[in-house]
Each structure stands twice: as C-alpha cells, then as structure tokens.
Amino acid sequence: MQLPPSLPDPEPVPFPLAVVLVPVLTGAVLFALTRSPLTLALAALGPVAGIAGVLDGLRRRRKTRSRAVARRRQALSALREELEEEHQRRRAELLAASPPAADVLAGRAPGDRLVLGFGPVPSGIRLRPAEPEDEGITRDAAVLADCPITVPRTGPVGVAGPAPLTSAVRRAIEAQGRHPPVDEARAIEDLPPRCSVVLRLDGVGRAVLLTPDEAGGHLRPELVSRPAVAAADSRGPASLGELGLPAAGGSGLPARFATGPDGPLELDLVRDGPHAVVGGTTGSGKSELLVAWMTALARAHPPERLALLLVDFKGGTAFDPLAVLPHTAGVVTDLDPAALARLATGLRSELVRREQVLRDAGARSVEAAPGLPRLVVVVDEFAALLAAHPALAEVFTDAASRGRALGVHLVLCTQRPAGAMRDALLANCGLRIGLRMLATEDSRVLLGTADAALLPSGAPGRCVVSRQGEPPLPCRVVPASPGDLAGIRRGRRVEPVWLPPLPPLVRLADLPRRSPDELVLGLADQPERRRQAPAVWRPGEEGPLLVAGERGSGRSTLLAALAAQGDSVLVRGGADDGAEALWDSVISPPPGLLLVDDLDLALGGLGDEHRIELTERLAHALRSGRVRAAAAVQAPLAGWARPLASSFARTLGLRMPRDDHALLLGGPVPPAEAAPPPGAGWWRGDRVQVAWAPASPAAAVRPAVERIALREPLVVVSRMPGLPAADGITAVTPEDWRSRPELWPLAARVPLLLVGCAAADHRAITGRRELPPPLAPLPGRAWLVRPGTAAVRAVLRLDG
C-alpha cells in the first residue's frame, strides 16, 4: 500500500525560431526583388506564428498537467477506500481481542487486557508523501480511530471525576471480570498513591488516561448504566407462553411480552398509551420486539376486539409471521409501492368510518360501540416511511390526536426519535420503549434520561420502558416462538382496512350490468369508500365518450368491451380506408353505437379541406346528440384531434403524459405508477382497470364505393397517364378540360370520372363548391359525378 508517484515536472515549451525566421527572410527577399511594401506583411507573419506556437505549447502543457492531476486524484480516492477497509479490518481485530464491557454483558468472553474506553491508536501503516496534498492522507493512514484503549489488568485503576460518571466507569470495569481494584474520587489528587493507572473524566464522552510514565491520551470512556447491568443479570422466560396471559375482562389491550426486575411486565396500550414509540438503532431488536408485542396481543385478545395493520419499511419480511393471524387487517411493505400509495387513503377512510359507526351507535368512544375492534397500526422504520411519503405525517398526526376515542392506536418504531417525531405526535405517545441508541439526545427525547444510550451493544431485546412519564424501567423482550403463534385462537378474519389494488386483468363477463342503457367500462377503485365497483357509461344521458392513451395502453381493448355489450359499428381509423369510413359514418350516422378506433389517425389521413370539414361535422354531431359515439385517440393528442376533445362529454384517460392528463381530465394529476398495466386509467376521478372481452363482434364500417368498368360512355378526367382507350370514353387532363369549352356540354349527358384529382380540380371541373367524399390512397380510387347528382366514391375496374 503506497501513495501514487508525484506529478512530473512540466516540460519547457521551445520557441519556434524556424517558424519566425522563414517568413521574415522570405519577406525580405521579396521586398528586395519587388520593392513592394506589401511583402513586408509576410515578414510580420513570422513573429505572430512564433507567438501562436508558444501559446499552443503552453495550452497542451496545461492540458497534460490537468490529466495527470485528475489521474492522481483518482488514485488517491481509491487509496482512501482501501485504507478505510484496512482500518475496519484492523479495528475489528482489536475489538475481537479486547471486547468492551457492553459486549461482555451480551455474552462475549473478556479479553486479556482491560478496556477503559475508545480512542485513536497507531495503525502501523506508514505512507511517504510525494506531494504537499498527501500530508492529510498520510496522517489519517497512521491512526485507527475509535479503537479499544486498554491497560494491563495488574495494578489498581483510579477514576477521577463526577460521581455518576465514575460509577458508570467502575461498572464497565467490573463487567469485564477479573478486574483490578477500582478507586473513585472527585479529583486526581484525592486518589490513593497505589493507583498505577488514572482515568480523569472531563465529561460523558471525554477522558484523559494517565500512566506511570506520564504518557497517555484522550479517549471516550465506556460507561455502563445500572439498567444495563440489571437487564444483563436478569434471567427470564424463553417464550411468551411462560409469561402467562393478562387478567380477562376490561376494555384495554394489556399484553405480556417482556420481563423486568420484578418478573413479567404487563403493558396496556390503551391505559399506558394510547400510542407508543419504540426507538433503537440497527441490531437492537426493534422488529423482534414488535413481533413479540403483536403476538402477545393476539394471544390475549380475539379478532372481535383487536385488528392489526402492519407497515414494514425496511425490507418486507419482519411481519411475515403475523400475516397469517386472523387479527391482521393488512400488511404493507416498501417492496409494494401500490399498497403504500393506498396507506394514506386507507387510514383516512378508516377514521371516517369509525366516526360514522360511533355516530350511528350514539357512542362517544369505542368501548360503547359493540362489534368495532380496536385497530393497532404498527410502523417499523417510521422515519424512513415519512421520508419517502411526507404526506403521511399529517395522517398519522390526525390519527394520534383522535385515536383514543376511535379505538386507533399507533406503535411507531424508529432509529432516531429526535428527528422523526413531530411534537404533536410525540405528545400523544404515553408509552415509550427505548432499545439501544447511539445518541444520548435520542434517549433523552424519548425517555427523559440517557439510559437507552448506555445499553450494551450486541444484546438485542434489552430495553428501557417509560409509561406516562414514570421513571424508566429496565426490561428484556421475550421473543415470540413458533409455538406462541401456533397457540393463538383462530377466528373470523377481520375486515381489511383497504381492498387490494385493482387486478391487471378484469374480464367483462365478471362485471354486473344493471340496465341496457349502461355500458360497463371496467372496474373502478374507490379506496376512500372501501369498495371496487363497475365503472359505467350511459351514452344516452352522458353523451359521447373519448378514450385517450398512449400506444399499448388499452384503447382498443375498451372499444372491444363496448362492442360486446350491444349493437355497434366500428371504424378502424388506422386502416387504409379509415378516413373514408369515418366520413361516411359522420355523414350518415349508424343506428347503433359508433366506435372509432384511432380517430386521430383517421383525421390524419385526410387532406386539409376534408379534415376541417369532417372535424366541424363530427363536432356538431357529437354536441347535438345526432350520433352516439365512443372514440379512441392516441396521447399526446395530435394537432388535428385536439380541437375535437371538447366535443366529447366524457373522457376516460389511460396511460398518457401528465400535460395531456391535466388537459383532458382536469383536476390534480394522479401520482405516476412505476409500470401501470395495459388498461389502467382514470374515470371520473377514480382509478379504473378497463374490461377485457375475448373478441369484438362489432361490424367494421365499409366505405361506400361504386365499381366502374370502362364499358359505358364516360368522360375520364385524369392526372394518371396510361389509361387504356375504349369506345365511348373521352380521356382528358384537368387542364385540357378547362381549356376546351367544347367538352363542357358532355357533363350534362354522361358521367364524369375524376381519377387522381384534388378537391380543387373537382370544383373547377364541376363548378360545385361542396366537397366530394375523401378518397383513400388505394389503387383505382376516383370520384364519379353523374349529371345532376353529387360526387360519389368509385373504383375504376381496368379488367373490363
């Protein structure tokens, strides 16, 4: 392990003398030959080129230097990571050889030397700096921070400082076994002369170690509290079954899941709460405590009196043993974003529902409302939940303030109570449980004392309990065993707090239909009302329907479901003749329901004049009710489909950009789903999954096309060369027709066939202002204009 080499010295930039002299000499020679002053300008180019060469060399040197500096800094960063790993390995070796008192209390064997605290020790790693910036990493490499500071177990140890701190140090020394005599005093001069090692305490985390040769240093002393010793010395039951059950009767939620100095500890969430906070660092046993507590509650109270809602925001497996209980009304994890999104709505609706139940029963609290179980909401890693979903803070604060009367109780677990809990929320949590914490501040915020910060590491389940501001009590959690869960009385499962998210496939055959005028669109999710009901559309009452969504979002699926429910015809806007079929359907609306798939593609297949005309006609037909229609368009909306959106009375939005959602549906844009399935959409503010039908029986609209053969007298006005000649056929171009007035009388006697002509040609040839029907880009499409009649669509048969 060594530092990267120093940066190389910058190479000098040579002056390009030849580049300067050549133009100067050349200019001088030319001036001597021509005597033209202009040749002197050539001589001036020499110095300019020389200066430019020097500047370019300096630029390249700076760039090379910058790349070398970047490479060296990269190497230094990699070296720092390697040093950190090596430091962690060596620190772990020192801790294994000299375990502190907290680990000894947790069951580890003490080391050969006595641990007094933690501080820096030499690492044995020496690096030779190559650059001035290497001084910092060289110093850091040579020192291991926060390592055990040890002394021999031979002579007495003197501890000087405030009495509470010296007692905590003495307990730490005594906990390590085979300890030397310990003398305590307020000041160093009051210690007896026999003390070969002296520890001067300057504060909770500051001390100075003095040895006989006057060497020593600063360290953080190890402190052990009386609750920690009591918890370590307690020997309790191995399972919840050995603790017994609370006395029957009463309206609270008593449970036994821990032991204290006097035996089994009974905690009542109603009496001691009504809400609880559990604090503890990683590895302190938070999840085990929550599982043991909820198991003890389920053992003591049937589902008729208790329901559990479990929220696990740290991996999704902590509450697996509790999921099978009939008391469990729901399990939410951070691995299930859909369920997490429903949490706020579910809790709000549950509070409203409970208020209504109490109102209907004429009761002021849950005790007077029979059949309404108490709901315990448990959240593991509450701070992480709020960080990911800040809107939930208001929901939990509301539940905390109204929960006592409504029978809703919160058990909130977090690593840092000081930063995660609002004052309004913490004030309603009368029951506080502190497992081991890293910061004294967190312990004081939760319990009013530093006891939880003094609990030993490596002893999960050791905790301190405070009830309604009473003095903290040291306890030990008894873990739940499989036998404890197996022995819980089974019964009717409680109702879920919310229904599961909509399935990705909803079959039309599985959804009820109440009347012929109601067409089922799919299944609507209404979590605030705790129901999922068919989403219906009443064309006669509500007007036309627009279905908008991206490609593959389920537009065609919805139209197929509508087609399966009644008489309808279908226009496939994306087909070659889609524009023709749409035009004919608007001009002569069908008697049943008109379904238009890819309306935007059909409009896009028209020329400007036909598109404007058809848009106006369709908008009028939709608004007047002359046509009953449902049309599908692709989002984002094309320019020619956007003006029609306001003509549809109802809109079902599928997956689409947020701007289009706001434009078409109005109101707040719903939160984006990570990967919504096809058919996921919004209808009247509710999330909906559109229905699926196996096949669409709707008849496809076929545009009206008359077939013409070259056997009757015709005037063919064509821009397409190469039409075969035939008897009775007059073939001209549009320009020929306009320039030969002798041909015009033929229009009153024989049909005109306009092939490959535009709408402007139709007006010029026939003298009529009305638009002919649009023509699809298919072979042989033409307009047929018989004397005295409007133009119709025709196809020219060239096979005779």
DRENNU-176637 format. One line per 8 residues: their letters; for each residue y, z, x of C-alpha. Coordinates in steps of 0.2 Angstrom, whole numbers, plus 2048, in hexadecimal, padded with zeros to 3 digits. Example, Ala and Ser with C-alpha at 12.3 -4.5 7.8 and 13.67 -1.06 7.14 Angstrom:
BEGIN
as = 7EA,827,83E | 7FB,824,844
This chain:
BEGIN
mqlppslp = 800,800,800 | 810,7FA,808 | 821,7F4,804 | 825,7E1,804 | 82D,7DA,814 | 83F,7DA,816 | 849,7CB,811 | 84B,7BD,81F
dpepvpfp = 85C,7BB,827 | 866,7AC,81F | 865,79C,829 | 876,796,830 | 87D,786,827 | 880,779,835 | 890,76F,834 | 88C,75C,831
lavvlvpv = 896,755,83F | 88E,744,83E | 893,743,82C | 8A5,747,830 | 8A7,73B,840 | 89F,72B,839 | 8AC,728,82B | 8BA,72D,837
ltgavlfa = 8B4,721,844 | 8B1,713,838 | 8C2,715,830 | 8CA,715,841 | 8C1,705,846 | 8C6,6FC,835 | 8D8,702,837 | 8D9,6FB,848
ltrspltl = 8D2,6EA,842 | 8DB,6E8,832 | 8EA,6F4,834 | 8E8,6F8,821 | 8ED,70A,81D | 8DF,70A,810 | 8D2,70B,81D | 8D8,71C,822
alaalgpv = 8D2,723,811 | 8C0,71F,817 | 8C4,72A,826 | 8C9,738,81B | 8B8,738,813 | 8B0,73F,822 | 8B7,751,821 | 8B5,751,80E
agiagvld = 8A2,74D,810 | 8A1,75A,81E | 8A8,767,813 | 89D,762,805 | 88E,763,810 | 892,774,816 | 895,77A,804 | 884,773,7FE
glrrrrkt = 87B,77C,80D | 883,78C,808 | 87E,78A,7F6 | 86B,786,7FB | 86C,795,806 | 872,7A0,7F8 | 864,799,7EC | 856,79C,7F9
rsravarr = 85D,7AE,7FC | 85D,7B1,7E9 | 84B,7AB,7E7 | 846,7B7,7F6 | 84F,7C6,7EE | 846,7C2,7DD | 835,7C1,7E5 | 838,7D1,7EE
rqalsalr = 83D,7DA,7DF | 82E,7D4,7D6 | 823,7DB,7E4 | 82C,7EC,7E3 | 829,7ED,7D0 | 817,7EA,7D3 | 817,7F7,7E1 | 81F,804,7D5
eeleeehq = 811,801,7C8 | 804,803,7D5 | 80C,813,7DC | 80D,81A,7CA | 7FA,817,7C7 | 7F6,81E,7D8 | 801,82D,7D4 | 7F8,830,7C4
rrraella = 7E7,82F,7CC | 7EC,83C,7DA | 7F5,847,7CD | 7E5,847,7C2 | 7DB,84C,7D1 | 7E6,85B,7D5 | 7E5,860,7C2 | 7D2,85F,7C3
asppaadv = 7D1,869,7D3 | 7DE,876,7CC | 7DE,877,7B9 | 7ED,880,7B2 | 7EB,88F,7A6 | 7ED,885,796 | 7DD,87B,79B | 7D4,88A,7A0
lagrapgd = 7D7,892,78F | 7D0,882,788 | 7C0,884,791 | 7C2,87D,7A2 | 7BC,886,7B1 | 7CA,88D,7BD | 7CD,886,7CE | 7CC,88E,7DF
rlvlgfgp = 7DF,890,7E0 | 7EB,898,7D4 | 7F7,88D,7CA | 808,894,7C7 | 811,885,7C0 | 815,872,7C2 | 820,869,7CF | 821,85C,7DC
vpsgirlr = 814,85B,7EA | 813,84F,7F9 | 809,840,7F4 | 803,83B,806 | 80A,829,803 | 816,823,810 | 81F,813,80F | 82B,80C,81C
paepedeg = 83B,805,814 | 83F,7F3,819 | 84F,7F2,810 | 85D,7FF,80A | 857,7FD,7F8 | 845,803,7FD | 84B,815,800 | 849,81A,7EE
itrdaavl = 837,814,7EC | 833,81B,7FD | 839,82C,7F7 | 830,82B,7E6 | 81F,825,7EF | 81F,835,7FA | 820,841,7EB | 814,845,7DD
adcpitvp = 81D,84C,7CE | 817,859,7C2 | 808,85F,7CC | 800,870,7CC | 808,87C,7D8 | 7FB,887,7DF | 7FA,896,7EA | 7EA,89F,7F1
rtgpvgva = 7E2,8AC,7E6 | 7E3,8B9,7F4 | 7F3,8C5,7F4 | 7FD,8CC,7E5 | 809,8C0,7DC | 81A,8C7,7D8 | 824,8BF,7C9 | 836,8C3,7C7
gpapltsa = 841,8BE,7B8 | 843,8C2,7A5 | 835,8CD,79E | 82F,8C0,791 | 82E,8B2,79E | 825,8BE,7AB | 818,8C3,79D | 815,8B1,799
vrraieaq = 812,8AD,7AC | 807,8BC,7AE | 7FC,8B6,79F | 7FB,8A5,7A7 | 7F4,8AD,7B7 | 7E8,8B8,7AE | 7E2,8AA,7A4 | 7DC,8A1,7B4
grhppvde = 7CF,8AF,7B8 | 7CC,8B7,7C9 | 7DF,8BA,7CA | 7E8,8C5,7D7 | 7F2,8D4,7D1 | 802,8CF,7C9 | 812,8D9,7CB | 821,8D6,7BF
araiedlp = 833,8DA,7C1 | 844,8D5,7BB | 84B,8D1,7CD | 842,8CC,7DD | 848,8DC,7E6 | 83F,8E7,7D9 | 82E,8DF,7DD | 823,8E9,7E9
prcsvvlr = 821,8E4,7FB | 80F,8E0,7F9 | 812,8D0,7F0 | 80E,8C1,7FC | 813,8B4,7EF | 823,8B6,7E4 | 828,8AB,7D5 | 83A,8AD,7D0
ldgvgrav = 83D,8A7,7BE | 84E,89F,7BA | 849,899,7A9 | 83C,893,79D | 839,883,7A8 | 840,888,7B9 | 839,893,7C7 | 83A,895,7DA
lltpdeag = 82A,899,7E4 | 82D,8A4,7F3 | 81F,8A6,800 | 81E,8B1,80F | 825,8A4,81B | 833,8A2,80F | 82E,890,80B | 82C,88B,7F9
ghlrpelv = 834,881,7EC | 839,87E,7DA | 82C,87D,7CC | 829,87E,7BA | 820,88E,7B6 | 811,88E,7AB | 813,899,79C | 806,89F,790
srpavaaa = 80B,8A7,77F | 802,8B5,777 | 7FD,8AA,768 | 7F5,89E,775 | 7EA,8AC,77C | 7E6,8B2,76B | 7E1,8A1,765 | 7D6,89E,774
dsrgpasl = 7CE,8AF,773 | 7CA,8AD,760 | 7B8,8A8,75C | 7B7,8A1,74A | 7AB,897,73F | 7A5,886,744 | 7A7,87E,732 | 7B1,880,723
gelglpaa = 7A2,886,719 | 7A2,896,723 | 7B4,89A,71E | 7AF,89C,70B | 7BA,896,6FC | 7CA,89D,6F6 | 7C9,8A8,6E6 | 7C7,89D,6D6
ggsglpar = 7D5,89C,6CA | 7E8,89A,6CC | 7F3,88B,6CC | 7F5,889,6DF | 7EC,87F,6EC | 7E5,88C,6F8 | 7D9,886,706 | 7D0,88E,715
fatgpdgp = 7CF,883,724 | 7D5,88E,732 | 7D2,89F,73A | 7DF,8AB,740 | 7DF,8BC,749 | 7D8,8C5,739 | 7CB,8B8,734 | 7CC,8A9,728
leldlvrd = 7DE,8A3,724 | 7E1,89E,712 | 7F0,892,710 | 7F7,88D,6FE | 801,87D,6FE | 809,882,6EE | 80D,894,6F2 | 811,891,704
gphavvgg = 819,880,703 | 81B,877,6F8 | 81B,86B,706 | 815,86C,718 | 819,866,729 | 80C,864,737 | 813,861,749 | 809,85E,759
ttgsgkse = 808,852,767 | 7FA,846,76A | 7E9,84E,76D | 7EE,85E,765 | 7E3,85C,755 | 7EF,856,748 | 7E2,84A,73F | 7D4,857,740
llvawmta = 7DF,863,738 | 7E4,858,72A | 7D2,853,727 | 7CD,865,727 | 7DB,86A,71B | 7D7,85C,70F | 7C5,860,70F | 7C8,872,70C
larahppe = 7D3,86E,6FD | 7C6,862,6F6 | 7B8,86F,6F8 | 7C3,87C,6EE | 7CA,871,6E1 | 7C3,863,6D6 | 7CA,852,6D3 | 7D1,858,6C2
rlalllvd = 7DD,863,6CC | 7E0,85A,6DC | 7E3,848,6E2 | 7E6,843,6F4 | 7F1,834,6FA | 7ED,831,70D | 7F9,828,719 | 7F3,825,72A
fkggtafd = 800,81C,736 | 7F7,81E,746 | 7E8,812,746 | 7DF,813,735 | 7D0,81E,738 | 7D5,830,737 | 7D2,831,724 | 7C2,827,723
plavlpht = 7B8,837,71F | 7C3,83B,710 | 7C3,829,708 | 7B3,82D,6FF | 7B9,83C,6F6 | 7BC,83B,6E4 | 7CD,844,6E7 | 7D4,835,6F1
agvvtdld = 7E0,82B,6E7 | 7E4,81F,6F6 | 7E3,81D,708 | 7F1,813,711 | 7F0,80E,724 | 7FC,805,730 | 7EE,7F8,731 | 7F1,7F3,71E
paalarla = 803,7ED,71D | 801,7E8,70B | 7FC,7FA,705 | 80A,801,710 | 817,7F6,707 | 811,7FD,6F6 | 812,80F,6FC | 825,811,6F8
tglrselv = 823,809,6E7 | 813,813,6E3 | 81B,824,6E7 | 82A,820,6DD | 820,81B,6CE | 815,82A,6D0 | 824,836,6CF | 82A,82C,6BF
rreqvlrd = 819,82D,6B7 | 817,840,6BA | 829,843,6B3 | 824,839,6A3 | 813,843,6A2 | 81D,854,6A3 | 82A,84D,696 | 81C,848,68A
agarsvea = 813,859,68C | 823,863,68A | 81F,86B,69B | 82B,870,6A9 | 81E,870,6B7 | 80D,869,6BB | 805,87A,6B7 | 809,877,6A4
apglprlv = 803,865,6A4 | 7F0,864,6A1 | 7E7,855,6A9 | 7F4,852,6B7 | 7ED,856,6C8 | 7F8,85B,6D6 | 7FA,84D,6E3 | 7FA,851,6F5
vvvdefaa = 802,843,700 | 7FC,844,712 | 805,83A,720 | 7FE,83A,731 | 80C,834,73E | 81B,836,731 | 828,831,73E | 81F,821,742
llaahpal = 81E,81D,730 | 830,81F,72D | 834,815,73D | 82B,806,736 | 831,809,724 | 842,812,723 | 843,810,710 | 835,81C,70E
aevftdaa = 840,82B,715 | 849,82B,704 | 839,82B,6FA | 832,839,703 | 842,843,702 | 842,840,6EF | 830,846,6EE | 833,855,6F8
srgralgv = 842,85B,6ED | 838,858,6DD | 827,85A,6E2 | 824,86D,6DD | 827,86A,6CB | 81E,859,6CA | 80F,85F,6D4 | 812,854,6E3
hlvlctqr = 80F,85C,6F4 | 813,854,705 | 809,858,715 | 813,84F,723 | 80C,84E,735 | 816,849,744 | 818,84B,756 | 82A,84F,757
pagamrda = 830,858,747 | 842,85A,74F | 845,847,74E | 83A,842,73F | 83F,84E,732 | 84F,84D,728 | 856,85E,724 | 855,85B,711
llancglr = 842,858,713 | 83F,865,71F | 847,872,714 | 83A,870,707 | 82C,872,713 | 828,885,712 | 817,883,71B | 819,87F,72E
iglrmlat = 80A,87C,739 | 80D,879,74C | 7FF,873,757 | 803,870,76A | 814,869,76D | 81C,862,77C | 82E,867,779 | 834,879,775
edsrvllg = 841,872,76A | 834,86A,75E | 82B,87B,75D | 83B,884,759 | 841,877,74C | 830,879,743 | 82B,88B,746 | 83B,894,74C
tadaallp = 832,899,75C | 82C,890,76C | 81A,895,768 | 813,884,764 | 81A,87D,775 | 810,88B,77E | 7FF,887,777 | 7F3,881,784
sgapgrcv = 7EF,86F,786 | 7DD,869,784 | 7DA,875,775 | 7DC,86A,765 | 7DD,874,756 | 7E6,883,75D | 7F6,885,753 | 803,891,74C
vsrqgepp = 807,893,73A | 817,898,731 | 817,89B,71E | 828,89C,715 | 831,8A2,725 | 825,8AF,729 | 821,8B3,73B | 816,8A6,743
lpcrvvpa = 803,8AA,743 | 7F7,8A3,751 | 7E8,89A,749 | 7DA,88E,74D | 7D5,87F,741 | 7C3,87F,73C | 7BE,86C,73D | 7B5,865,72D
spgdlagi = 7A3,860,730 | 799,853,727 | 790,861,71D | 7A1,867,717 | 7A5,856,710 | 794,854,709 | 795,864,6FF | 7A4,860,6F5
rrgrrvep = 7A2,85F,6E3 | 7A2,84D,6DC | 7AB,848,6CD | 7B5,83B,6C4 | 7C0,832,6D1 | 7D3,834,6CF | 7DE,826,6CA | 7E5,81C,6D8
vwlpplpp = 7F8,81F,6DB | 7F9,80C,6DC | 7EE,7FD,6D9 | 7E8,7F3,6E8 | 7F2,7E3,6ED | 7EF,7D3,6E3 | 7DF,7CA,6E8 | 7E1,7B9,6F1
lvrladlp = 7D7,7B0,6E3 | 7DA,7B3,6D1 | 7CF,7A8,6C5 | 7D7,7A2,6B5 | 7C7,7A6,6AC | 7C9,7B8,6B0 | 7DB,7BA,6A8 | 7DD,7BD,695
rrspdelv = 7E8,7B1,68B | 7F0,7B8,67C | 7F7,7A9,672 | 7F6,796,673 | 809,796,677 | 806,7A1,687 | 801,798,697 | 7FA,7A4,6A4
lgladqpe = 801,7A1,6B5 | 7F8,7AF,6BF | 7F7,7C1,6C2 | 807,7CB,6C3 | 808,7DB,6CE | 813,7E9,6C6 | 810,7F8,6D2 | 81E,802,6CA
rrrqapav = 815,802,6BA | 804,803,6C2 | 7FD,7F4,6BA | 7F8,7E2,6BE | 7FA,7D6,6AF | 7F9,7C4,6AB | 809,7BA,6AF | 80D,7AF,6A0
wrpgeegp = 819,7A1,69C | 81E,79C,68B | 824,78A,68C | 82A,789,67A | 835,799,67C | 839,799,68E | 83C,787,692 | 836,77C,6A1
llvagerg = 82E,784,6B1 | 832,780,6C3 | 825,784,6D0 | 82C,784,6E2 | 823,788,6F2 | 81E,781,703 | 810,776,707 | 800,77E,704
sgrstlla = 807,78D,6FA | 7FE,789,6EA | 809,77E,6DF | 7FB,772,6DA | 7F0,780,6D7 | 7FC,787,6CA | 7FE,776,6C1 | 7EB,775,6C0
alaaqgds = 7EA,786,6B8 | 7F7,780,6AB | 7EE,770,6A8 | 7DE,77A,6A4 | 7E7,783,696 | 7EC,775,68A | 7F1,763,687 | 7FA,75D,696
vlvrggad = 7FE,74D,6A1 | 800,74D,6B3 | 80C,743,6BE | 807,743,6D0 | 818,741,6D9 | 810,73E,6EA | 806,72F,6E4 | 80C,71D,6E7
dgaealwd = 810,71B,6D5 | 817,72D,6D3 | 829,728,6D0 | 824,71B,6C3 | 819,728,6BA | 827,734,6BA | 834,728,6B3 | 828,723,6A5
svispppg = 825,735,6A1 | 837,739,6A0 | 83C,729,696 | 82D,72C,68A | 828,73F,68B | 816,742,687 | 811,74D,678 | 809,75B,682
lllvddld = 80F,764,692 | 815,759,6A0 | 810,75F,6B1 | 818,757,6C0 | 811,75B,6D1 | 81C,757,6E0 | 82C,753,6D6 | 836,752,6E5
lalgglgd = 82B,745,6ED | 82C,73B,6DC | 83F,73B,6DD | 83E,737,6EF | 835,727,6EB | 843,720,6E1 | 852,716,6E6 | 863,71F,6E5
ehrielte = 867,717,6D4 | 857,71B,6CC | 857,72D,6D3 | 868,731,6CC | 863,729,6BB | 852,732,6BA | 85A,743,6C0 | 867,742,6B2
rlahalrs = 85A,73D,6A5 | 84D,74B,6AB | 85B,758,6AB | 860,754,699 | 84E,754,693 | 84B,765,69B | 85A,76D,694 | 859,766,683
grvraaaa = 846,76B,681 | 841,758,67E | 834,75A,68B | 828,769,68F | 826,769,6A1 | 820,772,6B1 | 824,76A,6C1 | 820,76F,6D3
vqaplagw = 82C,76B,6E2 | 82A,76F,6F4 | 835,77C,6FC | 841,77B,705 | 848,770,6F7 | 84C,75E,6FB | 85E,758,6F7 | 859,74E,6E8
arplassf = 84F,75C,6E0 | 85C,76A,6E3 | 867,764,6D4 | 858,765,6C8 | 854,777,6CC | 861,77E,6C0 | 85A,774,6B1 | 84A,77E,6B2
artlglrm = 84B,78E,6A7 | 83D,797,6B1 | 838,796,6C4 | 828,79C,6CC | 82B,79E,6DF | 81D,79C,6EB | 81E,79E,6FE | 82F,797,703
prddhall = 83D,79A,70F | 848,7A9,70B | 858,79E,707 | 84E,794,6FA | 847,7A4,6F2 | 859,7AB,6F0 | 85F,79A,6E9 | 851,798,6DC
lggpvppa = 84C,7A9,6D7 | 85B,7B4,6DB | 85B,7C6,6DE | 856,7CF,6EE | 84A,7C5,6F9 | 839,7CE,6F9 | 832,7D4,70A | 829,7C6,714
eaapppga = 816,7C7,714 | 80D,7C4,724 | 801,7B7,71D | 803,7B5,70A | 7F4,7AC,703 | 7F6,79B,6FA | 7FC,79F,6E8 | 806,7AF,6ED
gwwrgdrv = 817,7AE,6E4 | 824,7B6,6DA | 826,7B5,6C7 | 834,7BF,6BE | 836,7CB,6CC | 823,7CF,6CE | 818,7CA,6DB | 80B,7BE,6D4
qvawapas = 7FB,7B5,6D9 | 7F9,7A5,6D0 | 7E9,7A1,6C6 | 7DC,795,6CD | 7D2,789,6C1 | 7C3,77F,6C8 | 7CA,76E,6C3 | 7D9,766,6BA
paaavrpa = 7D5,75D,6AA | 7E7,756,6A8 | 7E8,743,6A6 | 7F2,73B,6B4 | 801,731,6AD | 7FE,71E,6B1 | 80F,715,6B1 | 810,706,6A5
verialre = 80D,6F6,6AE | 80B,6E5,6A6 | 7FF,6D9,6AF | 807,6C7,6B1 | 7FD,6B7,6B6 | 806,6A7,6BC | 800,69D,6AD | 80E,69F,6A1
plvvvsrm = 820,698,6A3 | 82A,6A4,6AE | 839,6A4,6B8 | 834,6AE,6C8 | 843,6B5,6D1 | 83C,6BB,6E2 | 841,6C1,6F3 | 82F,6BF,6F8
pglpaadg = 82B,6AE,700 | 81B,6A5,6FE | 818,6A6,6EB | 80B,698,6E6 | 812,68A,6DB | 80C,688,6C9 | 810,67E,6BA | 81E,685,6AF
itavtped = 823,691,6BD | 835,690,6C4 | 836,69A,6D4 | 848,69E,6DB | 850,6AB,6E6 | 85E,6B7,6DE | 86B,6AD,6E8 | 864,69C,6E1
wrsrpelw = 865,6A3,6CF | 877,6A9,6D1 | 87C,699,6D9 | 874,68D,6CC | 87B,68F,6BB | 86F,682,6B4 | 861,68E,6B5 | 869,69C,6AB
plaarvpl = 865,695,69A | 852,698,69F | 854,6AB,69D | 856,6A8,68A | 846,69E,688 | 839,6A5,695 | 836,6B5,69E | 83E,6BA,6AE
llvgcaaa = 833,6C2,6BC | 83D,6CB,6C9 | 832,6CD,6D9 | 838,6D8,6E8 | 849,6D9,6E0 | 855,6E8,6DF | 85E,6F0,6D0 | 86E,6E7,6D5
dhraitgr = 864,6D6,6D4 | 85E,6DB,6C3 | 870,6DE,6BD | 876,6CE,6C5 | 868,6C3,6BE | 867,6CB,6AC | 879,6D0,6AA | 872,6E1,6A3
relpppla = 879,6F2,6AA | 86A,6FD,6A5 | 85E,700,6B3 | 84C,6F9,6B3 | 83E,705,6B5 | 83B,709,6C8 | 82D,700,6D1 | 821,708,6DD
plpgrawl = 81F,701,6EE | 80E,6F8,6E9 | 809,6E6,6EB | 80E,6DB,6DD | 81A,6E7,6D4 | 828,6DE,6CB | 834,6DE,6BC | 830,6D4,6AD
vrpgtaav = 83F,6CF,6A2 | 83B,6C6,692 | 849,6BE,687 | 852,6CC,67D | 848,6DA,684 | 84A,6E8,691 | 842,6E6,6A2 | 830,6EC,6A4
ravlrldg = 825,6F0,6B3 | 818,6E3,6B7 | 80C,6DE,6C4 | 80A,6CC,6C9 | 7F8,6C5,6CA | 7F7,6B8,6D7 | 7E4,6B5,6D4 | 7E8,6AA,6C5
